[in-house]
Amino acid sequence: MFASFRSRLIILILLILTLTQVLTAAYTLSAMSHRIQDEGQQHLLVGNRVFDNAIRSNGEQLLKAMRILTADFAFKQTVMMHERETTESVLRNHAGRIGADLVFLMDLDGKVTASNDQQLEVGQPFPISDVIEHARDKGQTIDVLVVNSKVYEVVVVPLQAPQRIAWVGMGFPLNNLLADQISGIANVDISFVGYDDGKQLLMASTLPGDMVREVEQEIDAQRPPINKIFAVANGRYSSLMLPLATAGNEPVFALLHMDGKPLQAEYDQLRNKLLLVFFLTVLVGIGVAWPVSRSVSGPVQELAAYAEAIGRGDSALPPAEGKGELAMLNRTLQQMQDNIRSREQQLTFQSSHDDLTGLLNRAAMVRELGTLLQQPSIASGTLLQLCIRDFKQINNVLGYHNGDRVLQCFAERLSSLPLHTVARIGGDEFMLIAEGEQGEEQICQLLAPLSQSLDIDGTRISLRTAAGVVYFPTQGTNVNVLGRRSDIALNLAKHDNLPLFIYHQGLDESHRRELQLIQDLRPALENGDIFLVYQPKVSLAAGNCQHAEALIRWQHAELGFVPPDEFIRLAEHSGNISLISRWVVRTALAQAGVWWQQGIQMRVAVNLSIHDLSEPAFMRELADTLREHPEAAQYLSFEVTESMVMSDAEQVIRALQQLRDMGFSLAIDDFGTGHSSLAYLKRLPVDELKIDKAFVQNVNNDAKDAMIVSAAIQLGHAMNMKITAEGVETADGVATLKQLGCDVVQGYYFSRPIRAADFEQWLEKPIQVA
């Protein structure tokens, strides 16, 4: 209901108006309330001053009247003659003339000698002794007293003849008449309250009759503070309690009452006016807010609808430009729409194309191939997965920037070929689709332009490619199947160094076997399916065995025996070779430790791969192992193949030097097959050369093999290296090698690679060296 901008704008305007009016009204009413309270209190204070003046003036008038009486000679003579009846008559007459209710005559000791009140017994002290004391101190007194349950303003003056002979007193009642007189002057209501023996007496009051009893009860109940303003009659009256009695034990008070009803009526009238103004303002606000909000929200709603259309991706015409900020917002939305369209086109292109070459990417190729497979109009096709051979070396030599340029030029050549679809699927790999089933000769002709040299900054580069080929729909009708089979074919082309390899039936099974071996590799290391065997290395001079080579074997639970060359190759391709190497080092070290504890001083040789030597983490772990087990360098030695050395001689030499610095003995395996340079050979920090079995197996009956072995032995000895011959299978071979000066022999003649327990039993037998 209130979601639209217009309704919220109207509500905002009304809220502002309402808040303004409420704050104004609250401030005004609060100020009015304080003003009324202040006015009432000020009125009471003024009434208090007027009341004090009225009481004092009334007392002075009474005092003047009393002085006239005491100045009468006849009255003095009557008193001196103790004519009681005459004295009382004079007192009554004079009291009647001045309006006194109470008259009395006291001797100098304060005893009553005459009175018009029968309760004042002649010859008894006046009930309020304080009156005589005040009169003696001041020569005369005016007091408010409670006499016989009545409240009087009492005037007492001395009677002089010429000496003081008596005291004359008259009392004037605090009644409604006096209250009315003072109320008329002070403009407040007056109440007189006295106490007799602790009982409250409301003597007079100008309050309305229904209020008198209520006020009397409240005063009796709460005993209000003296000389402080308080509220009575449920807050209608603000009252002030003034003490009047100055003599006697019973208090007498005057209460001044200020009626707040007229002031409250004034307050209510103002409040009603403010409420009327508030409602009129709201009505005016509604009348103004509607057209204002419509004029403001109309363009905003048009812009909102335009923005919503942009958000949905719909094409929409922009509204009229308008003025000010709305015009700027309109132009911004139009610019945003153009930018969104541009980005969508860019994102659409990027989502389906390779950033570097502009060719389709893998996802787009998968969609394109899927579309082709669903079109019956295309009878058949050829899917090629292509890669650039040794592209890593191009990057290393020319740098990655020039490597990218090579890929771009290569992509341009691919785009110029008569192909249905060309895509780059990653790195240096591309995927091509050609219509019809292209034969091997046709494919070679098709790809021939790719082998032409490229000119990169003056450097001529000749490219070699490898391709895996699969036909559809004859060899697959599923995108994933065709992709897997083309990948298998490409891997075989690279492995066999062929320009192309066409997929044929049965390769999937081999691929699945490889996947299974890769998946089962780690569990096999943990459950014992993979284990080590040891082949003796026999010293021809000493006729004993103090060295053995550790070789890995895998007896698969389902596939049976898996050749080491097969799963080692898979481990290298899948990045798991370091996992195997770490396991072999730990296992061989543990076994060597057991043998040394048994008194069998056997050093075990472990083969390392190029991946191990180039991985810093493997070298750090080996150093950590040596720190934890210092005897490891005595228990183990390491072998690397000659071909591994020549693949990256500088890096291998650095890694071997690290191992040598750790104290490990090193050997070059399969010597004679890697075409190693003497320049590198002399730099290798190795202790042993192992002549490959290809030259050893026929050394006793092939003069050329014997010559090669003899040369290798002499070369190794000249470089202070120990020479080991591998693959010795006959006694004649052993004899020939001993004659040629070979140091150590290893082969089936002495023992096949066997498990540790069998190896221990083999050591117990005598070794026959020819």
KOLBATI-613819 format. One record per residue (C-alpha): residue in three letters; z negated, x, y. Coordinates in steps of 0.5 Angstrom, whole numbers, plus 500, padded with zeros to 3 digits. Last residue first. Layout:
BEGIN
   r  up east north
 ALA   Z    X     Y
...
//
This chain:
BEGIN
   r  up east north
 ALA 521  668   366
 VAL 515  665   369
 GLN 511  660   364
 ILE 506  657   367
 PRO 500  656   363
 LYS 497  649   363
 GLU 490  647   366
 LEU 495  646   373
 TRP 499  640   369
 GLN 492  636   368
 GLU 491  636   375
 PHE 498  634   377
 ASP 497  628   372
 ALA 491  626   376
 ALA 494  627   383
 ARG 501  623   381
 ILE 507  627   379
 PRO 513  630   382
 ARG 517  633   376
 SER 515  639   373
 PHE 516  646   372
 TYR 524  646   370
 TYR 524  640   375
 GLY 524  644   381
 GLN 520  648   386
 VAL 521  656   386
 VAL 517  661   391
 ASP 518  668   393
 CYS 526  669   392
 GLY 527  676   391
 LEU 534  676   388
 GLN 532  678   381
 LYS 526  672   381
 LEU 532  667   383
 THR 536  669   377
 ALA 530  669   372
 VAL 528  662   375
 GLY 535  659   374
 ASP 536  662   367
 ALA 529  658   366
 THR 533  652   368
 GLU 532  646   373
 VAL 530  649   380
 GLY 532  644   385
 GLU 528  647   391
 ALA 528  655   392
 THR 522  657   397
 ILE 523  663   401
 LYS 517  666   405
 MET 519  668   412
 ASN 518  675   416
 MET 525  674   419
 ALA 528  680   415
 HIS 525  676   409
 GLY 528  670   411
 LEU 535  673   412
 GLN 535  677   405
 ILE 533  670   402
 ALA 538  667   405
 ALA 543  672   404
 SER 541  672   396
 VAL 542  664   396
 ILE 549  665   399
 MET 551  670   394
 ALA 548  666   388
 ASP 552  660   390
 LYS 558  664   391
 ALA 557  667   384
 ASP 556  661   381
 ASN 553  661   374
 ASN 546  663   375
 VAL 545  660   382
 ASN 548  653   380
 GLN 542  649   381
 VAL 540  653   387
 PHE 546  652   393
 ALA 545  644   393
 LYS 538  645   391
 ASP 537  647   399
 ILE 533  653   400
 LYS 526  652   403
 LEU 525  657   409
 GLU 518  659   410
 ASP 513  661   416
 VAL 516  657   422
 PRO 515  658   429
 LEU 523  657   430
 ARG 526  662   435
 LYS 530  666   431
 LEU 533  660   428
 TYR 535  657   434
 ALA 539  663   436
 LEU 541  664   428
 SER 545  657   429
 SER 543  652   424
 HIS 549  649   420
 GLY 545  643   417
 THR 546  644   410
 GLY 543  651   409
 PHE 536  650   409
 ASP 534  644   406
 ASP 527  644   409
 ILE 524  649   414
 ALA 517  650   413
 LEU 511  650   418
 SER 503  653   417
 PHE 498  649   421
 GLY 494  653   426
 MET 494  648   432
 ASP 498  653   435
 ARG 503  652   430
 LEU 503  645   431
 GLN 504  645   438
 GLN 510  650   437
 LEU 513  646   432
 ALA 513  640   437
 ARG 516  645   442
 ILE 522  647   437
 VAL 523  640   436
 GLN 524  638   443
 GLU 529  644   444
 ALA 533  643   438
 ASP 535  636   438
 SER 539  634   432
 MET 539  641   430
 VAL 532  641   428
 MET 533  635   424
 SER 539  638   420
 GLU 534  643   418
 THR 529  639   415
 VAL 522  639   417
 GLU 516  641   413
 PHE 509  641   415
 SER 503  644   412
 LEU 496  642   410
 TYR 489  644   407
 GLN 488  650   411
 ALA 490  646   417
 ALA 486  640   415
 GLU 479  645   415
 PRO 477  643   422
 HIS 476  636   420
 GLU 474  632   426
 ARG 478  637   431
 LEU 484  637   426
 THR 484  629   426
 ASP 484  629   434
 ALA 490  634   434
 LEU 494  630   429
 GLU 492  623   433
 ARG 495  627   439
 MET 501  629   436
 PHE 502  622   433
 ALA 501  619   440
 PRO 506  624   443
 GLU 512  622   439
 SER 518  626   439
 LEU 515  630   433
 ASP 514  624   429
 HIS 521  621   431
 ILE 524  627   428
 SER 521  626   421
 LEU 515  630   418
 ASN 515  632   411
 VAL 508  634   408
 ALA 506  640   404
 VAL 499  640   401
 ARG 495  647   400
 MET 491  647   394
 GLN 485  651   393
 ILE 483  647   386
 GLY 475  649   386
 GLN 473  641   385
 GLN 471  641   393
 TRP 478  644   394
 TRP 482  638   390
 VAL 478  633   394
 GLY 480  635   400
 ALA 487  636   398
 GLN 487  629   396
 ALA 484  626   403
 LEU 489  631   407
 ALA 495  628   403
 THR 492  621   404
 ARG 491  621   412
 VAL 498  625   413
 VAL 502  620   408
 TRP 499  614   412
 ARG 500  617   419
 SER 507  619   417
 ILE 508  612   414
 LEU 506  608   421
 SER 510  613   424
 ILE 516  611   421
 ASN 515  604   423
 GLY 520  603   428
 SER 525  599   425
 HIS 531  604   424
 GLU 526  609   422
 ALA 523  605   417
 LEU 529  602   414
 ARG 531  610   413
 ILE 525  611   410
 PHE 526  605   405
 GLU 532  607   403
 ASP 531  615   402
 PRO 525  614   398
 PRO 528  610   393
 VAL 525  603   391
 PHE 522  602   384
 GLY 521  595   382
 LEU 524  589   387
 GLU 519  584   386
 ALA 512  588   386
 HIS 515  594   389
 GLN 514  601   386
 TRP 514  605   392
 ARG 514  613   392
 ILE 512  618   397
 LEU 513  626   396
 ALA 507  631   397
 GLU 509  638   396
 ALA 505  643   392
 HIS 502  650   394
 GLN 497  654   390
 CYS 501  655   383
 ASN 501  661   379
 GLY 506  666   376
 ALA 503  671   382
 ALA 510  674   383
 LEU 514  668   382
 SER 510  663   386
 VAL 510  656   383
 LYS 511  650   388
 PRO 508  644   384
 GLN 511  637   386
 TYR 506  632   388
 VAL 506  624   388
 LEU 504  619   393
 PHE 503  612   393
 ILE 506  605   396
 ASP 505  599   392
 GLY 497  601   393
 ASN 495  595   397
 GLU 495  597   404
 LEU 501  601   404
 ALA 505  596   401
 PRO 502  591   406
 ARG 505  595   411
 LEU 512  596   408
 ASP 513  588   406
 GLN 516  586   412
 ILE 521  592   412
 LEU 523  591   405
 GLN 524  584   405
 LEU 529  585   411
 GLU 532  590   407
 ARG 533  586   401
 ARG 536  580   406
 HIS 541  585   409
 SER 543  587   402
 GLU 543  580   400
 ASP 547  578   406
 LEU 552  584   404
 GLY 554  580   398
 GLN 561  577   400
 HIS 565  581   405
 TYR 564  583   413
 ILE 570  587   416
 PHE 568  594   418
 LEU 571  597   424
 PRO 572  604   427
 LEU 568  607   421
 ASN 562  612   422
 ASP 559  610   415
 HIS 552  608   419
 LYS 556  605   425
 ALA 561  601   421
 LEU 555  599   416
 ASN 551  597   422
 LEU 557  593   425
 ALA 558  589   419
 ILE 551  587   419
 ASP 551  585   426
 SER 557  581   424
 ARG 554  577   419
 ARG 547  576   423
 GLY 552  573   428
 LEU 556  569   424
 VAL 550  566   420
 ASN 546  564   427
 VAL 553  560   429
 ASN 554  556   423
 THR 560  555   420
 GLY 561  562   416
 GLN 565  566   412
 THR 572  562   412
 PRO 570  558   418
 PHE 570  563   421
 TYR 572  571   420
 VAL 567  576   421
 VAL 568  583   424
 GLY 563  589   425
 ALA 566  594   430
 ALA 565  601   432
 THR 567  604   438
 ARG 569  611   441
 LEU 570  613   448
 SER 573  619   452
 ILE 570  621   458
 ARG 574  624   463
 THR 569  627   469
 GLY 572  626   476
 ASP 567  622   479
 ILE 568  617   472
 ASP 575  618   470
 LEU 575  614   463
 SER 579  616   457
 GLN 583  611   453
 SER 579  609   447
 LEU 579  601   449
 PRO 586  601   449
 ALA 586  601   442
 LEU 582  595   441
 LEU 588  590   439
 GLN 592  595   435
 CYS 585  596   431
 ILE 584  589   430
 GLN 591  588   428
 GLU 591  593   423
 GLU 584  590   420
 GLY 587  583   420
 GLN 586  578   425
 GLU 584  571   423
 GLY 586  566   428
 GLU 584  566   435
 ALA 580  572   438
 ILE 572  572   440
 LEU 569  578   442
 MET 561  580   442
 PHE 559  586   446
 GLU 554  592   445
 ASP 552  597   449
 GLY 546  595   452
 GLY 546  587   450
 ILE 550  581   449
 ARG 556  583   453
 ALA 561  577   452
 VAL 568  576   451
 THR 572  570   449
 HIS 579  568   447
 LEU 582  575   447
 PRO 588  578   449
 LEU 585  584   452
 SER 584  585   460
 SER 577  582   460
 LEU 575  588   455
 ARG 578  593   459
 GLU 574  590   465
 ALA 568  591   461
 PHE 569  598   459
 CYS 570  599   466
 GLN 563  596   468
 LEU 560  599   462
 VAL 562  606   464
 ARG 559  605   471
 ASP 553  603   468
 GLY 553  610   465
 ASN 554  613   471
 HIS 548  610   474
 TYR 544  612   468
 GLY 545  619   468
 LEU 552  623   466
 VAL 549  627   460
 ASN 543  623   458
 ASN 547  616   459
 ILE 553  619   456
 GLN 548  621   450
 LYS 545  614   449
 PHE 553  611   449
 ASP 554  615   442
 ARG 558  610   440
 ILE 560  604   444
 CYS 559  598   441
 LEU 563  592   438
 GLN 561  585   435
 LEU 567  582   433
 LEU 568  574   431
 THR 575  572   429
 GLY 578  565   429
 SER 580  559   425
 ALA 583  552   425
 ILE 582  551   432
 SER 583  544   433
 PRO 577  542   429
 GLN 573  543   435
 GLN 565  544   433
 LEU 566  551   431
 LEU 569  552   438
 THR 563  549   441
 GLY 558  553   437
 LEU 562  560   439
 GLU 561  558   446
 ARG 554  556   446
 VAL 552  562   443
 MET 557  566   447
 ALA 553  563   453
 ALA 546  565   450
 ARG 549  572   449
 ASN 551  573   456
 LEU 558  572   459
 LEU 562  578   462
 GLY 560  579   470
 THR 559  587   468
 LEU 552  588   471
 ASP 549  582   471
 ASP 551  579   465
 HIS 553  571   465
 SER 551  565   463
 SER 544  564   466
 GLN 547  568   472
 PHE 553  563   474
 THR 548  557   473
 LEU 543  561   478
 GLN 548  563   483
 GLN 551  556   483
 GLU 544  553   484
 ARG 543  558   489
 SER 549  556   493
 ARG 547  549   492
 ILE 540  550   494
 ASN 542  554   500
 ASP 547  548   503
 GLN 541  543   502
 MET 536  548   505
 GLN 541  549   511
 GLN 541  541   511
 LEU 534  540   511
 THR 533  546   516
 ARG 538  542   521
 ASN 534  535   520
 LEU 527  539   521
 MET 530  542   528
 ALA 533  535   530
 LEU 526  532   528
 GLU 522  537   532
 GLY 526  536   538
 LYS 531  530   538
 GLY 535  526   533
 GLU 540  529   528
 ALA 543  522   525
 PRO 541  522   518
 PRO 544  527   513
 LEU 549  525   508
 ALA 547  526   501
 SER 549  529   495
 ASP 544  529   489
 GLY 540  534   487
 ARG 534  530   486
 GLY 530  534   491
 ILE 536  534   496
 ALA 536  526   495
 GLU 528  526   496
 ALA 529  531   503
 TYR 534  525   505
 ALA 530  520   504
 ALA 524  524   508
 LEU 529  525   513
 GLU 530  517   514
 GLN 523  516   513
 VAL 522  521   519
 PRO 527  518   523
 GLY 524  511   522
 SER 517  513   523
 VAL 516  515   530
 SER 520  509   533
 ARG 516  504   528
 SER 510  508   529
 VAL 510  506   536
 PRO 513  499   535
 TRP 507  497   530
 ALA 501  502   534
 VAL 502  498   541
 GLY 500  491   538
 ILE 495  494   533
 GLY 492  497   539
 VAL 492  491   543
 LEU 488  487   537
 VAL 484  493   536
 THR 482  493   544
 LEU 481  486   544
 PHE 476  487   538
 PHE 472  492   542
 VAL 472  489   549
 LEU 469  483   545
 LEU 464  487   542
 LEU 462  491   548
 LYS 461  484   552
 ASN 457  482   546
 ARG 453  488   547
 LEU 452  487   554
 GLN 449  480   553
 ASP 445  482   548
 TYR 442  488   553
 GLU 441  483   558
 ALA 437  478   553
 GLN 433  484   551
 LEU 431  485   558
 PRO 429  478   559
 LYS 425  478   553
 GLY 422  484   554
 ASP 416  481   557
 MET 411  486   560
 HIS 404  485   559
 LEU 398  488   563
 LEU 391  488   559
 ALA 385  488   562
 PHE 379  491   558
 VAL 371  490   558
 PRO 367  494   554
 GLU 360  492   552
 ASN 354  497   553
 GLY 353  496   560
 ALA 356  499   566
 THR 363  501   568
 ALA 367  495   565
 LEU 374  495   567
 PRO 378  499   562
 LEU 386  498   562
 MET 390  496   556
 LEU 398  497   557
 SER 403  492   554
 SER 410  492   552
 TYR 411  485   550
 ARG 417  482   545
 GLY 415  488   540
 ASN 413  483   534
 ALA 408  480   539
 VAL 405  486   541
 ALA 408  493   543
 PHE 404  499   546
 ILE 403  503   553
 LYS 398  508   553
 ASN 392  507   558
 ILE 387  505   552
 PRO 390  506   545
 PRO 391  499   541
 ARG 385  496   537
 GLN 390  494   531
 ALA 387  488   529
 ASP 383  485   535
 ILE 389  487   539
 GLU 394  483   534
 GLN 389  477   533
 GLU 389  476   541
 VAL 396  477   542
 GLU 398  472   537
 ARG 392  467   540
 VAL 395  468   547
 MET 403  467   545
 ASP 403  460   543
 GLY 400  458   550
 PRO 404  462   554
 LEU 401  469   557
 THR 397  468   563
 SER 391  470   560
 ALA 383  469   560
 MET 377  471   557
 LEU 379  473   550
 LEU 373  475   547
 GLN 372  480   542
 LYS 366  480   538
 GLY 362  487   538
 ASP 356  484   540
 ASP 360  481   546
 TYR 366  484   547
 GLY 371  483   553
 VAL 378  482   554
 PHE 382  479   560
 SER 389  478   560
 ILE 395  479   565
 ASP 402  477   565
 VAL 406  482   570
 ASN 409  481   577
 ALA 403  485   580
 ILE 402  480   585
 GLY 403  473   581
 SER 399  476   576
 ILE 394  478   580
 GLN 393  471   582
 ASP 394  468   575
 ALA 389  472   572
 LEU 384  470   578
 LEU 385  463   576
 ASN 385  464   569
 ASN 378  467   569
 LEU 375  474   570
 PRO 368  470   573
 PHE 365  472   580
 GLY 358  475   579
 MET 353  475   585
 GLY 347  480   586
 VAL 342  481   591
 TRP 337  487   590
 ALA 330  487   593
 ILE 325  489   598
 ARG 329  495   601
 GLN 326  497   608
 PRO 328  493   614
 ALA 327  488   611
 GLN 333  491   607
 LEU 336  487   601
 PRO 340  491   597
 VAL 347  490   594
 VAL 350  488   587
 VAL 357  485   586
 VAL 359  483   579
 GLU 366  482   576
 TYR 364  477   571
 VAL 365  477   563
 LYS 362  471   560
 SER 358  472   553
 ASN 351  472   557
 VAL 353  477   562
 VAL 359  482   560
 LEU 360  486   566
 VAL 365  488   571
 ASP 362  493   576
 ILE 361  493   584
 THR 355  497   586
 GLN 351  498   592
 GLY 346  504   595
 LYS 351  509   590
 ASP 345  512   586
 ARG 340  506   587
 ALA 346  501   585
 HIS 349  505   579
 GLU 342  505   576
 ILE 341  497   578
 VAL 347  496   574
 ASP 346  500   568
 SER 340  496   566
 ILE 344  491   564
 PRO 340  485   561
 PHE 336  484   568
 PRO 329  486   567
 GLN 325  479   565
 GLY 320  476   571
 VAL 325  470   571
 GLU 329  469   565
 LEU 336  470   566
 GLN 339  465   561
 GLN 337  459   566
 ASP 343  462   570
 ASN 342  460   578
 SER 337  466   578
 ALA 331  468   582
 THR 326  474   581
 VAL 330  478   575
 LYS 326  484   574
 GLY 330  491   576
 ASP 324  495   578
 LEU 326  494   586
 ASP 326  486   585
 MET 332  482   583
 LEU 335  476   585
 PHE 341  473   582
 VAL 347  469   583
 LEU 353  467   578
 ASP 359  463   578
 ALA 361  466   585
 GLY 366  462   589
 ILE 364  464   596
 ARG 361  458   599
 GLY 358  456   592
 ALA 355  463   592
 HIS 352  462   599
 ASN 349  455   597
 ARG 347  457   590
 LEU 343  463   593
 VAL 340  459   599
 SER 337  454   593
 GLU 335  460   589
 THR 331  463   595
 THR 328  456   597
 GLU 326  455   590
 ARG 323  462   589
 GLU 319  462   596
 HIS 316  469   595
 MET 315  470   602
 MET 319  476   603
 VAL 325  472   599
 THR 324  467   604
 GLN 324  472   610
 LYS 330  475   608
 PHE 334  469   607
 ALA 332  467   614
 PHE 334  474   617
 ASP 341  473   614
 ALA 344  480   613
 THR 343  480   606
 LEU 348  474   606
 ILE 353  477   610
 ARG 353  483   606
 MET 355  479   600
 ALA 361  476   603
 LYS 363  483   605
 LEU 362  486   598
 LEU 366  480   595
 GLN 372  482   599
 GLU 371  489   597
 GLY 371  487   590
 ASN 377  483   591
 SER 381  489   594
 ARG 379  493   588
 ILE 381  488   583
 ALA 388  487   587
 ASN 389  495   588
 ASP 388  496   581
 PHE 393  491   579
 VAL 398  493   583
 ARG 397  500   580
 ASN 398  497   573
 GLY 403  493   575
 VAL 407  499   577
 LEU 406  502   571
 LEU 408  496   567
 HIS 414  496   571
 GLN 416  503   570
 GLN 415  502   562
 GLY 419  496   562
 GLU 425  500   566
 ASP 424  506   562
 GLN 425  501   555
 ILE 431  498   558
 ARG 434  504   561
 HIS 433  507   554
 SER 436  501   551
 MET 442  501   556
 ALA 443  508   554
 SER 444  507   547
 LEU 448  501   548
 THR 453  505   552
 TYR 453  511   547
 ALA 454  507   541
 ALA 459  502   545
 THR 463  509   547
 LEU 463  512   540
 VAL 465  505   537
 GLN 470  504   542
 THR 473  511   541
 LEU 472  511   533
 THR 476  504   533
 LEU 482  507   538
 ILE 482  513   533
 LEU 482  509   527
 LEU 487  504   529
 ILE 492  510   531
 LEU 491  513   524
 ILE 492  506   521
 ILE 498  505   524
 LEU 501  512   523
 ARG 498  511   515
 SER 502  505   515
 ARG 509  508   518
 PHE 508  515   514
 SER 508  510   507
 ALA 503  511   502
 PHE 498  506   505
 MET 500  500   500
//
